[in-house]
């Protein structure tokens, strides 16, 4: 099997849904919970991300068809969203699509289940991640690599779940410098992937450009 698409997909997921950048938020919002509640929140967050990913992977294309949106246009929109997130990461900032707006952040402490909102959506599984899952599903289908796509998505979800459950242990090894460097490095990787999505969509919309 050709694992090129799988490697790009895993890199995109790791960059946009990097546990090293979501774990500090998770730890900050669950700091007052006991061990059992902390684990329940983590499991809820993992379940939210997993269900969202599977839905986007299986019926993302169908949902686009319902709204009359074709893949090239969605790929272009998704690429722009991912690029904006990447630029925010390069600047060491949190993009509102993943961190929430200031108004939404003010309501976070009173959310009924922080594992679903805001930790699951939009912090871990935001618009950029949704677009990435749907776009790579179409790219994998065109390349005849749906098996690789499914394995890659499952592998990343397992990795993300383990990292989330291990958050208290990982936090002891994290420093502000590590987080800053990781955020900027992943922002650079994500920017490159976003540009590939944008150029690929423009090539589909304007075939003459590829000549």
Steps between C-alpha positions, in 0.01 A plus 500: 500500500609857427544666839578848363146624554492334843820673612372839385167437671664400829731803485202730437303354791801517731566861404143624533393277793836481676459354851786717625293811428163366615624336821585828680144618438366164616709513819399859571131426466506177701736617772224511761366152426577184689668207325176326402342818360821583316496160330132533410568837341791355306292205376216736400745716308649196324153369413397839360809522278461138386130529415555830321788357297307188401193702397710737287687207344189299415237757409699820452474476121126424523441805719683717249282362221187585700611864512613495138869547582756317290833371631731752321316796651490337844869410471577864423294623796651235725850590386441866582367410848797273565738770374350760738541257791858427391585870486357545851715211623810652340425820693457301821129579521177301523263538206136569607376205292681266740538699820159665480416869491542711816122483552504119472800473732310696764234227498741204506504452881121464510475254211296194598766262368838649424609171344259565212514882498744665490770231533357263238353768275651739401837473679597149391261448210440833334414614146857452380505139616159433346614639166822299515317172566252557218755624247741214562214252474435627147872512417543142622197385298645656185836331568339163580643516850190484720650208693804712584270790592295288740809351665661843536188656653458210744869512594489872569183476707663228713812715537291804593300299753811362669659846513186651652470232768870546580461879533587518874826309439592690182445834674804439720724496190356808331647847527387830346800487266409148383141603432607813313747316277256217433219739412715689249646183346155348455378832362766483229406141411132591498562803277673280242210252504248786473680637194492156340124485559453848352719439195335161442152653511599784266641242261161326494307825460736641236650204309676734256728611782655153507597521134 
